[in-house]
Amino acid sequence: MTHWHSYSPAEGNRLPHDPLNAIVAPRPIGWIGTRSAAGQANLAPYSFFNLFNYRPPIIGFASSGGKDSLTNVEETGVFTWNLVTRELAEAMNRTSTAARADEFVAAGLEPLASVAIDAPRVARSPVQFECRHTQTVRLQAADGRTLDQWVVLGEAVMIHIDPALLENGIYQTARAHPVTRGGGPADYFEVREDALFKMRRPD
């Protein structure tokens, strides 16, 4: 018989560290490039990020509080998403600073102009999405309280892929060695080919 560690999140988990973001993991990283209305470039990683619709492609990231990315998207209506690879992991981490500076410069990254929108891409990232803002949703708790947490959604209107990641026209997920976010203050996971297994949906 299993003796569960059960708890009500509102009353505390009785553990040294909240396990929630370690349980719902690994998560893809939203490396979001924006530009303010005044022209200041910004690049920031978000660990609450995902794809929410296939056609048209809708992606979204969640911002705690009114961070620069949220403000810039609200002002300009556009943003980019850039794939984080193992090679870029340390640079991505350097862009997580809250300091008001050009994160491209701070992380030693070259910005790349977008084709369809006015928001910077990460030149070294092998996959980049150019997105137009579709909606922002402010989250609320079950009791109706509004939270200082905002989900920003956008439609990818232009997608750029390094051809080296394609084989016979098929995108090879592990070939880029993408990095995902785990739990705790420092846990990340690299996606590798040796972790792949295949399972088709039943007919």
C-alpha positions as CSV (number, residue, x, y, z in Angstrom):
1,M,0.0,0.0,0.0
2,T,1.3,3.4,-0.9
3,H,1.6,6.0,1.9
4,W,1.2,9.2,0.0
5,H,2.8,12.5,0.9
6,S,-0.3,14.5,0.5
7,Y,-0.8,18.2,1.2
8,S,-2.9,21.3,0.4
9,P,-0.7,23.8,-1.4
10,A,-2.5,26.6,0.5
11,E,-1.4,25.1,3.8
12,G,2.2,24.3,2.8
13,N,4.0,21.2,1.5
14,R,6.0,20.3,4.6
15,L,9.1,19.8,2.4
16,P,12.4,21.6,2.3
17,H,11.6,22.9,-1.2
18,D,8.3,23.3,-3.1
19,P,8.2,20.2,-5.4
20,L,5.7,21.7,-7.9
21,N,8.1,22.9,-10.7
22,A,10.2,19.7,-10.3
23,I,7.1,17.5,-10.8
24,V,5.8,19.4,-13.8
25,A,9.1,19.0,-15.6
26,P,11.1,19.2,-17.7
27,R,9.6,22.3,-19.4
28,P,10.7,24.0,-22.6
29,I,12.3,27.4,-22.1
30,G,10.7,30.5,-23.5
31,W,13.7,32.6,-24.5
32,I,11.9,35.7,-25.4
33,G,13.3,38.6,-27.5
34,T,11.5,42.0,-27.4
35,R,12.1,45.6,-28.1
36,S,10.6,48.5,-26.1
37,A,8.7,51.3,-27.8
38,A,11.8,53.4,-27.2
39,G,14.0,50.9,-29.1
40,Q,15.7,49.1,-26.2
41,A,16.3,45.4,-26.9
42,N,15.5,42.8,-24.3
43,L,16.1,39.1,-24.0
44,A,14.8,37.0,-21.1
45,P,14.1,33.3,-20.4
46,Y,10.8,32.0,-19.0
47,S,10.5,28.5,-17.6
48,F,6.7,28.6,-17.9
49,F,6.4,28.3,-21.6
50,N,4.8,26.1,-24.3
51,L,3.1,25.6,-27.6
52,F,-0.7,25.8,-27.3
53,N,-2.0,25.6,-30.8
54,Y,-0.9,23.9,-34.0
55,R,-2.5,25.9,-36.8
56,P,-2.0,28.7,-36.5
57,P,0.9,28.1,-34.2
58,I,0.3,29.8,-30.9
59,I,3.0,29.9,-28.2
60,G,2.9,31.5,-24.8
61,F,5.0,32.4,-21.8
62,A,4.0,33.3,-18.2
63,S,5.4,36.4,-16.6
64,S,5.4,36.9,-12.8
65,G,4.7,40.6,-12.5
66,G,5.1,43.3,-15.1
67,K,8.5,42.4,-16.4
68,D,10.1,44.1,-19.4
69,S,9.1,41.4,-21.8
70,L,5.4,41.8,-20.8
71,T,5.6,45.6,-21.1
72,N,7.4,45.5,-24.4
73,V,4.9,43.0,-25.9
74,E,2.0,45.2,-24.8
75,E,3.7,48.3,-26.3
76,T,4.8,46.8,-29.6
77,G,2.6,43.8,-30.2
78,V,5.5,41.5,-31.2
79,F,8.1,39.1,-29.7
80,T,10.5,36.4,-30.7
81,W,11.1,32.9,-29.3
82,N,14.6,31.4,-29.6
83,L,15.5,27.8,-28.9
84,V,17.9,27.2,-26.1
85,T,20.5,24.6,-26.8
86,R,23.2,23.1,-24.5
87,E,25.8,25.3,-26.2
88,L,23.7,28.4,-25.4
89,A,22.6,27.4,-21.9
90,E,25.1,29.5,-20.0
91,A,24.4,32.6,-22.2
92,M,20.7,32.0,-21.6
93,N,21.3,32.0,-17.9
94,R,23.1,35.3,-18.1
95,T,20.0,36.9,-19.6
96,S,17.9,36.0,-16.6
97,T,19.3,39.0,-14.7
98,A,16.7,41.6,-13.5
99,A,19.2,44.4,-14.2
100,R,17.9,47.0,-16.8
101,A,20.6,46.4,-19.4
102,D,20.8,45.1,-22.9
103,E,20.9,41.3,-22.2
104,F,22.3,40.6,-25.7
105,V,25.4,42.6,-24.8
106,A,25.6,41.3,-21.2
107,A,25.4,37.7,-22.5
108,G,27.8,38.2,-25.4
109,L,25.1,37.4,-28.0
110,E,24.6,38.9,-31.4
111,P,21.0,40.0,-32.1
112,L,19.5,39.3,-35.5
113,A,16.8,41.4,-37.1
114,S,13.5,39.7,-37.7
115,V,12.0,39.5,-41.2
116,A,8.3,40.1,-40.4
117,I,8.3,42.0,-37.1
118,D,10.5,44.5,-35.2
119,A,11.9,42.3,-32.4
120,P,15.4,40.8,-32.1
121,R,16.3,37.2,-32.6
122,V,19.3,35.3,-31.1
123,A,21.6,34.8,-34.1
124,R,23.3,31.7,-32.6
125,S,20.0,30.0,-31.8
126,P,19.2,27.3,-34.5
127,V,15.4,27.8,-34.3
128,Q,13.6,31.2,-34.0
129,F,10.0,32.2,-34.1
130,E,8.7,35.6,-35.0
131,C,5.4,36.2,-33.2
132,R,2.6,38.7,-33.2
133,H,0.8,39.1,-29.9
134,T,-2.7,37.7,-29.8
135,Q,-3.8,38.1,-26.2
136,T,-2.6,38.4,-22.6
137,V,-4.5,36.6,-19.8
138,R,-4.2,37.6,-16.2
139,L,-4.4,34.4,-14.0
140,Q,-6.8,34.1,-11.1
141,A,-7.1,31.7,-8.2
142,A,-10.0,29.3,-7.6
143,D,-11.5,31.8,-5.2
144,G,-11.5,34.5,-7.8
145,R,-8.5,36.5,-6.6
146,T,-6.5,38.0,-9.4
147,L,-2.8,37.1,-9.4
148,D,0.2,39.0,-10.5
149,Q,0.9,36.4,-13.1
150,W,0.3,37.0,-16.8
151,V,0.2,34.6,-19.7
152,V,1.3,36.2,-23.0
153,L,0.2,34.4,-26.2
154,G,1.4,35.1,-29.7
155,E,1.1,33.6,-33.2
156,A,4.3,32.6,-34.9
157,V,4.1,34.3,-38.3
158,M,7.6,33.4,-39.4
159,I,9.7,30.4,-38.3
160,H,13.5,30.0,-39.0
161,I,15.2,26.6,-38.8
162,D,18.9,25.7,-39.3
163,P,18.8,23.2,-42.2
164,A,21.3,21.1,-40.2
165,L,18.4,20.1,-38.0
166,L,16.4,18.6,-40.9
167,E,16.8,15.1,-42.2
168,N,14.8,14.3,-45.4
169,G,12.7,17.3,-44.5
170,I,11.9,16.0,-41.0
171,Y,13.0,18.1,-38.0
172,Q,15.2,16.2,-35.6
173,T,14.4,17.3,-32.1
174,A,17.4,15.9,-30.3
175,R,20.0,17.0,-32.9
176,A,19.9,20.6,-31.5
177,H,20.5,19.4,-28.0
178,P,17.7,21.6,-26.6
179,V,17.8,22.4,-22.9
180,T,14.7,22.2,-20.7
181,R,14.0,23.4,-17.2
182,G,13.7,21.1,-14.2
183,G,12.9,22.0,-10.6
184,G,14.8,23.7,-7.8
185,P,17.1,26.7,-8.3
186,A,19.4,25.1,-10.8
187,D,18.1,22.0,-12.5
188,Y,18.1,21.7,-16.3
189,F,17.9,18.7,-18.7
190,E,19.4,18.3,-22.1
191,V,17.4,16.4,-24.7
192,R,19.6,13.7,-26.3
193,E,19.1,11.1,-29.0
194,D,19.7,8.2,-26.5
195,A,16.6,9.2,-24.5
196,L,14.4,8.8,-27.6
197,F,11.7,6.1,-27.7
198,K,8.8,5.8,-30.1
199,M,5.1,5.1,-29.4
200,R,2.4,5.5,-31.9
201,R,-1.2,6.3,-31.1
202,P,-3.5,3.3,-31.3
203,D,-5.7,3.2,-34.4
